[in-house]
Amino acid sequence: MTEILTPRLILRRWTDDDLVPLSEINGDPEVMRWIGDGSVRDLEETAEDIERWEEEWDEEGFGLFAVELLGSGELIGVVGLSVPEYLPEVLPAVEISWRLGRQYWGQGYASEAAHATLEYALQDRGLDRVVAVNRVGNEESENVIRKLGMVTERDTAHPEYGHLLRIHAIDLTEYEA
């Protein structure tokens, strides 16, 4: 079982106990406003997400981690790697992304989890390059992307929803652990 420990977090595979807390995070309009079309996701949609993420782990050897607080075991969100099939123009690529419950914003958890995930991608999984796709205007995620050392490659429109996306990337030669 793949698990990453950081000073404050555990990044791990999904369990049945994660469904309700992740559904609560996905049900917050403020959390979801930058994701997809901005719609909240209910319990059933969240279960489908987790199932899809676990399938990606099995098929690709990477996926989206459940993020829990090391001290309390509380699920605070999701971070990880996926193939951005919704954006064919960047393929082949592996995308890093994150989503945390609002009460965990501004405490460095997203940066901590994303840094550990990027290190996992480039050093443990042997990927040569990782991208981040950020909706223009989401400054909080833009800050995390900068902290990862990723550089802007270009802007594009979301193929389904039309909003402006910024593509960032880092490759193994640019990465500093």
ChimeraX commands (.cxc) that place a marker at each C-alpha (Angstrom):
marker #1 position 0.00,0.00,0.00 radius 0.5
marker #1 position 1.39,3.37,-1.01 radius 0.5
marker #1 position 1.66,5.83,1.86 radius 0.5
marker #1 position 3.64,9.05,2.26 radius 0.5
marker #1 position 4.33,10.69,5.60 radius 0.5
marker #1 position 5.10,14.38,5.88 radius 0.5
marker #1 position 5.70,16.27,9.13 radius 0.5
marker #1 position 1.94,16.84,9.61 radius 0.5
marker #1 position 0.15,14.61,7.11 radius 0.5
marker #1 position -0.39,11.08,5.87 radius 0.5
marker #1 position -1.06,10.65,2.15 radius 0.5
marker #1 position -2.66,7.25,1.64 radius 0.5
marker #1 position -5.06,5.18,-0.42 radius 0.5
marker #1 position -8.81,5.46,0.14 radius 0.5
marker #1 position -10.95,3.56,2.66 radius 0.5
marker #1 position -14.71,3.30,3.14 radius 0.5
marker #1 position -14.42,5.67,6.13 radius 0.5
marker #1 position -13.32,8.48,3.79 radius 0.5
marker #1 position -16.58,8.70,1.85 radius 0.5
marker #1 position -18.62,10.88,4.22 radius 0.5
marker #1 position -15.86,13.38,5.13 radius 0.5
marker #1 position -14.86,13.79,1.46 radius 0.5
marker #1 position -18.50,14.20,0.50 radius 0.5
marker #1 position -18.74,17.04,3.03 radius 0.5
marker #1 position -15.69,18.72,1.45 radius 0.5
marker #1 position -17.15,18.18,-2.05 radius 0.5
marker #1 position -20.47,19.62,-0.89 radius 0.5
marker #1 position -18.93,23.01,-0.02 radius 0.5
marker #1 position -19.55,25.48,-2.89 radius 0.5
marker #1 position -16.51,27.53,-1.87 radius 0.5
marker #1 position -14.23,24.46,-2.17 radius 0.5
marker #1 position -15.71,23.38,-5.50 radius 0.5
marker #1 position -15.94,26.75,-7.25 radius 0.5
marker #1 position -12.61,26.30,-9.06 radius 0.5
marker #1 position -13.13,22.61,-9.94 radius 0.5
marker #1 position -14.78,21.49,-13.18 radius 0.5
marker #1 position -17.93,23.53,-13.72 radius 0.5
marker #1 position -17.97,24.63,-10.06 radius 0.5
marker #1 position -20.80,22.30,-9.03 radius 0.5
marker #1 position -20.81,20.61,-5.64 radius 0.5
marker #1 position -20.74,16.79,-5.56 radius 0.5
marker #1 position -23.08,14.65,-3.50 radius 0.5
marker #1 position -22.38,11.39,-1.67 radius 0.5
marker #1 position -23.00,9.20,-4.74 radius 0.5
marker #1 position -20.78,11.35,-6.99 radius 0.5
marker #1 position -18.06,11.35,-4.34 radius 0.5
marker #1 position -18.22,7.55,-4.15 radius 0.5
marker #1 position -17.82,7.44,-7.95 radius 0.5
marker #1 position -14.79,9.76,-7.69 radius 0.5
marker #1 position -13.10,7.55,-5.10 radius 0.5
marker #1 position -13.80,4.43,-7.17 radius 0.5
marker #1 position -12.33,6.09,-10.29 radius 0.5
marker #1 position -9.25,7.24,-8.33 radius 0.5
marker #1 position -8.67,3.75,-6.96 radius 0.5
marker #1 position -8.97,2.30,-10.50 radius 0.5
marker #1 position -6.34,4.79,-11.67 radius 0.5
marker #1 position -4.03,3.58,-8.90 radius 0.5
marker #1 position -4.46,0.02,-10.16 radius 0.5
marker #1 position -4.04,0.93,-13.84 radius 0.5
marker #1 position -1.37,3.66,-13.72 radius 0.5
marker #1 position 0.53,2.95,-10.51 radius 0.5
marker #1 position -0.34,6.42,-9.21 radius 0.5
marker #1 position -3.48,8.31,-8.30 radius 0.5
marker #1 position -5.11,10.68,-5.89 radius 0.5
marker #1 position -4.30,10.24,-2.21 radius 0.5
marker #1 position -6.57,10.73,0.76 radius 0.5
marker #1 position -4.91,13.40,2.94 radius 0.5
marker #1 position -5.27,13.01,6.69 radius 0.5
marker #1 position -3.87,14.92,9.63 radius 0.5
marker #1 position -1.10,12.89,11.23 radius 0.5
marker #1 position -2.15,13.69,14.79 radius 0.5
marker #1 position -5.91,13.19,14.60 radius 0.5
marker #1 position -6.44,10.93,11.58 radius 0.5
marker #1 position -9.00,13.42,10.28 radius 0.5
marker #1 position -9.49,13.46,6.48 radius 0.5
marker #1 position -8.77,16.98,5.24 radius 0.5
marker #1 position -8.86,16.47,1.49 radius 0.5
marker #1 position -7.25,14.95,-1.57 radius 0.5
marker #1 position -3.94,15.41,-3.40 radius 0.5
marker #1 position -2.30,13.39,-6.08 radius 0.5
marker #1 position -1.60,12.51,-9.66 radius 0.5
marker #1 position -3.91,11.79,-12.57 radius 0.5
marker #1 position -3.93,11.76,-16.34 radius 0.5
marker #1 position -5.75,14.96,-17.45 radius 0.5
marker #1 position -7.87,13.27,-20.11 radius 0.5
marker #1 position -10.29,16.22,-20.06 radius 0.5
marker #1 position -7.53,18.32,-21.67 radius 0.5
marker #1 position -6.24,16.32,-24.67 radius 0.5
marker #1 position -3.96,19.13,-25.84 radius 0.5
marker #1 position -1.52,18.53,-22.94 radius 0.5
marker #1 position -1.40,14.74,-23.34 radius 0.5
marker #1 position 0.59,12.70,-22.74 radius 0.5
marker #1 position 0.91,14.20,-19.27 radius 0.5
marker #1 position 0.45,13.54,-15.57 radius 0.5
marker #1 position -1.26,16.27,-13.56 radius 0.5
marker #1 position -0.81,17.11,-9.89 radius 0.5
marker #1 position -3.88,18.48,-8.12 radius 0.5
marker #1 position -5.30,19.05,-4.65 radius 0.5
marker #1 position -8.53,19.87,-2.86 radius 0.5
marker #1 position -8.78,20.57,0.86 radius 0.5
marker #1 position -11.67,21.34,3.14 radius 0.5
marker #1 position -12.03,25.08,3.65 radius 0.5
marker #1 position -11.15,24.93,7.37 radius 0.5
marker #1 position -7.67,23.67,6.34 radius 0.5
marker #1 position -6.85,26.48,3.92 radius 0.5
marker #1 position -4.05,28.91,4.68 radius 0.5
marker #1 position -2.12,26.54,6.96 radius 0.5
marker #1 position 0.39,25.19,4.45 radius 0.5
marker #1 position -1.23,21.76,4.16 radius 0.5
marker #1 position -1.77,21.99,0.38 radius 0.5
marker #1 position 1.86,22.96,-0.21 radius 0.5
marker #1 position 3.13,20.24,2.14 radius 0.5
marker #1 position 1.01,17.54,0.50 radius 0.5
marker #1 position 1.71,18.74,-3.04 radius 0.5
marker #1 position 5.47,18.90,-2.46 radius 0.5
marker #1 position 5.49,15.31,-1.14 radius 0.5
marker #1 position 3.37,14.20,-4.12 radius 0.5
marker #1 position 5.64,15.92,-6.63 radius 0.5
marker #1 position 8.69,14.28,-5.05 radius 0.5
marker #1 position 6.88,10.93,-5.24 radius 0.5
marker #1 position 6.07,11.51,-8.94 radius 0.5
marker #1 position 9.55,12.55,-10.05 radius 0.5
marker #1 position 11.72,10.42,-7.78 radius 0.5
marker #1 position 9.71,7.33,-6.82 radius 0.5
marker #1 position 7.45,6.86,-9.87 radius 0.5
marker #1 position 10.15,7.92,-12.33 radius 0.5
marker #1 position 8.06,10.47,-14.18 radius 0.5
marker #1 position 10.05,12.95,-16.25 radius 0.5
marker #1 position 7.49,15.75,-16.15 radius 0.5
marker #1 position 4.42,16.82,-14.18 radius 0.5
marker #1 position 1.86,19.48,-15.06 radius 0.5
marker #1 position -0.57,21.52,-12.98 radius 0.5
marker #1 position -3.72,22.91,-14.53 radius 0.5
marker #1 position -5.12,25.90,-12.67 radius 0.5
marker #1 position -8.23,27.92,-13.39 radius 0.5
marker #1 position -7.16,31.53,-13.89 radius 0.5
marker #1 position -8.19,33.56,-10.85 radius 0.5
marker #1 position -7.53,30.82,-8.29 radius 0.5
marker #1 position -4.63,32.65,-6.63 radius 0.5
marker #1 position -4.38,30.25,-3.68 radius 0.5
marker #1 position -3.60,27.31,-5.97 radius 0.5
marker #1 position -1.35,29.53,-8.08 radius 0.5
marker #1 position 0.71,30.18,-4.92 radius 0.5
marker #1 position 1.07,26.44,-4.26 radius 0.5
marker #1 position 2.14,25.90,-7.87 radius 0.5
marker #1 position 4.84,28.58,-7.55 radius 0.5
marker #1 position 6.11,27.00,-4.32 radius 0.5
marker #1 position 6.51,23.72,-6.22 radius 0.5
marker #1 position 8.83,25.46,-8.68 radius 0.5
marker #1 position 6.48,24.93,-11.61 radius 0.5
marker #1 position 6.55,27.42,-14.47 radius 0.5
marker #1 position 3.73,28.66,-16.67 radius 0.5
marker #1 position 3.68,27.11,-20.12 radius 0.5
marker #1 position 0.52,28.58,-21.62 radius 0.5
marker #1 position -3.12,29.49,-21.17 radius 0.5
marker #1 position -5.98,27.62,-22.79 radius 0.5
marker #1 position -9.75,27.33,-22.51 radius 0.5
marker #1 position -11.41,24.42,-20.74 radius 0.5
marker #1 position -12.76,22.33,-23.64 radius 0.5
marker #1 position -16.14,21.72,-21.97 radius 0.5
marker #1 position -16.78,24.75,-19.73 radius 0.5
marker #1 position -14.86,27.45,-21.59 radius 0.5
marker #1 position -13.16,29.08,-18.60 radius 0.5
marker #1 position -9.52,30.08,-18.86 radius 0.5
marker #1 position -6.94,27.57,-17.62 radius 0.5
marker #1 position -3.24,28.10,-17.00 radius 0.5
marker #1 position -0.92,25.16,-17.68 radius 0.5
marker #1 position 2.22,24.90,-15.51 radius 0.5
marker #1 position 4.94,22.28,-15.68 radius 0.5
marker #1 position 8.13,21.05,-14.09 radius 0.5
marker #1 position 10.45,18.38,-15.32 radius 0.5
marker #1 position 12.97,16.23,-13.52 radius 0.5
marker #1 position 15.90,18.46,-14.57 radius 0.5
marker #1 position 14.25,21.52,-12.97 radius 0.5
marker #1 position 13.10,19.81,-9.78 radius 0.5
marker #1 position 14.85,20.51,-6.49 radius 0.5
marker #1 position 13.75,18.21,-3.65 radius 0.5
marker link #1:1,2 radius 0.2
marker link #1:2,3 radius 0.2
marker link #1:3,4 radius 0.2
marker link #1:4,5 radius 0.2
marker link #1:5,6 radius 0.2
marker link #1:6,7 radius 0.2
marker link #1:7,8 radius 0.2
marker link #1:8,9 radius 0.2
marker link #1:9,10 radius 0.2
marker link #1:10,11 radius 0.2
marker link #1:11,12 radius 0.2
marker link #1:12,13 radius 0.2
marker link #1:13,14 radius 0.2
marker link #1:14,15 radius 0.2
marker link #1:15,16 radius 0.2
marker link #1:16,17 radius 0.2
marker link #1:17,18 radius 0.2
marker link #1:18,19 radius 0.2
marker link #1:19,20 radius 0.2
marker link #1:20,21 radius 0.2
marker link #1:21,22 radius 0.2
marker link #1:22,23 radius 0.2
marker link #1:23,24 radius 0.2
marker link #1:24,25 radius 0.2
marker link #1:25,26 radius 0.2
marker link #1:26,27 radius 0.2
marker link #1:27,28 radius 0.2
marker link #1:28,29 radius 0.2
marker link #1:29,30 radius 0.2
marker link #1:30,31 radius 0.2
marker link #1:31,32 radius 0.2
marker link #1:32,33 radius 0.2
marker link #1:33,34 radius 0.2
marker link #1:34,35 radius 0.2
marker link #1:35,36 radius 0.2
marker link #1:36,37 radius 0.2
marker link #1:37,38 radius 0.2
marker link #1:38,39 radius 0.2
marker link #1:39,40 radius 0.2
marker link #1:40,41 radius 0.2
marker link #1:41,42 radius 0.2
marker link #1:42,43 radius 0.2
marker link #1:43,44 radius 0.2
marker link #1:44,45 radius 0.2
marker link #1:45,46 radius 0.2
marker link #1:46,47 radius 0.2
marker link #1:47,48 radius 0.2
marker link #1:48,49 radius 0.2
marker link #1:49,50 radius 0.2
marker link #1:50,51 radius 0.2
marker link #1:51,52 radius 0.2
marker link #1:52,53 radius 0.2
marker link #1:53,54 radius 0.2
marker link #1:54,55 radius 0.2
marker link #1:55,56 radius 0.2
marker link #1:56,57 radius 0.2
marker link #1:57,58 radius 0.2
marker link #1:58,59 radius 0.2
marker link #1:59,60 radius 0.2
marker link #1:60,61 radius 0.2
marker link #1:61,62 radius 0.2
marker link #1:62,63 radius 0.2
marker link #1:63,64 radius 0.2
marker link #1:64,65 radius 0.2
marker link #1:65,66 radius 0.2
marker link #1:66,67 radius 0.2
marker link #1:67,68 radius 0.2
marker link #1:68,69 radius 0.2
marker link #1:69,70 radius 0.2
marker link #1:70,71 radius 0.2
marker link #1:71,72 radius 0.2
marker link #1:72,73 radius 0.2
marker link #1:73,74 radius 0.2
marker link #1:74,75 radius 0.2
marker link #1:75,76 radius 0.2
marker link #1:76,77 radius 0.2
marker link #1:77,78 radius 0.2
marker link #1:78,79 radius 0.2
marker link #1:79,80 radius 0.2
marker link #1:80,81 radius 0.2
marker link #1:81,82 radius 0.2
marker link #1:82,83 radius 0.2
marker link #1:83,84 radius 0.2
marker link #1:84,85 radius 0.2
marker link #1:85,86 radius 0.2
marker link #1:86,87 radius 0.2
marker link #1:87,88 radius 0.2
marker link #1:88,89 radius 0.2
marker link #1:89,90 radius 0.2
marker link #1:90,91 radius 0.2
marker link #1:91,92 radius 0.2
marker link #1:92,93 radius 0.2
marker link #1:93,94 radius 0.2
marker link #1:94,95 radius 0.2
marker link #1:95,96 radius 0.2
marker link #1:96,97 radius 0.2
marker link #1:97,98 radius 0.2
marker link #1:98,99 radius 0.2
marker link #1:99,100 radius 0.2
marker link #1:100,101 radius 0.2
marker link #1:101,102 radius 0.2
marker link #1:102,103 radius 0.2
marker link #1:103,104 radius 0.2
marker link #1:104,105 radius 0.2
marker link #1:105,106 radius 0.2
marker link #1:106,107 radius 0.2
marker link #1:107,108 radius 0.2
marker link #1:108,109 radius 0.2
marker link #1:109,110 radius 0.2
marker link #1:110,111 radius 0.2
marker link #1:111,112 radius 0.2
marker link #1:112,113 radius 0.2
marker link #1:113,114 radius 0.2
marker link #1:114,115 radius 0.2
marker link #1:115,116 radius 0.2
marker link #1:116,117 radius 0.2
marker link #1:117,118 radius 0.2
marker link #1:118,119 radius 0.2
marker link #1:119,120 radius 0.2
marker link #1:120,121 radius 0.2
marker link #1:121,122 radius 0.2
marker link #1:122,123 radius 0.2
marker link #1:123,124 radius 0.2
marker link #1:124,125 radius 0.2
marker link #1:125,126 radius 0.2
marker link #1:126,127 radius 0.2
marker link #1:127,128 radius 0.2
marker link #1:128,129 radius 0.2
marker link #1:129,130 radius 0.2
marker link #1:130,131 radius 0.2
marker link #1:131,132 radius 0.2
marker link #1:132,133 radius 0.2
marker link #1:133,134 radius 0.2
marker link #1:134,135 radius 0.2
marker link #1:135,136 radius 0.2
marker link #1:136,137 radius 0.2
marker link #1:137,138 radius 0.2
marker link #1:138,139 radius 0.2
marker link #1:139,140 radius 0.2
marker link #1:140,141 radius 0.2
marker link #1:141,142 radius 0.2
marker link #1:142,143 radius 0.2
marker link #1:143,144 radius 0.2
marker link #1:144,145 radius 0.2
marker link #1:145,146 radius 0.2
marker link #1:146,147 radius 0.2
marker link #1:147,148 radius 0.2
marker link #1:148,149 radius 0.2
marker link #1:149,150 radius 0.2
marker link #1:150,151 radius 0.2
marker link #1:151,152 radius 0.2
marker link #1:152,153 radius 0.2
marker link #1:153,154 radius 0.2
marker link #1:154,155 radius 0.2
marker link #1:155,156 radius 0.2
marker link #1:156,157 radius 0.2
marker link #1:157,158 radius 0.2
marker link #1:158,159 radius 0.2
marker link #1:159,160 radius 0.2
marker link #1:160,161 radius 0.2
marker link #1:161,162 radius 0.2
marker link #1:162,163 radius 0.2
marker link #1:163,164 radius 0.2
marker link #1:164,165 radius 0.2
marker link #1:165,166 radius 0.2
marker link #1:166,167 radius 0.2
marker link #1:167,168 radius 0.2
marker link #1:168,169 radius 0.2
marker link #1:169,170 radius 0.2
marker link #1:170,171 radius 0.2
marker link #1:171,172 radius 0.2
marker link #1:172,173 radius 0.2
marker link #1:173,174 radius 0.2
marker link #1:174,175 radius 0.2
marker link #1:175,176 radius 0.2
marker link #1:176,177 radius 0.2
view
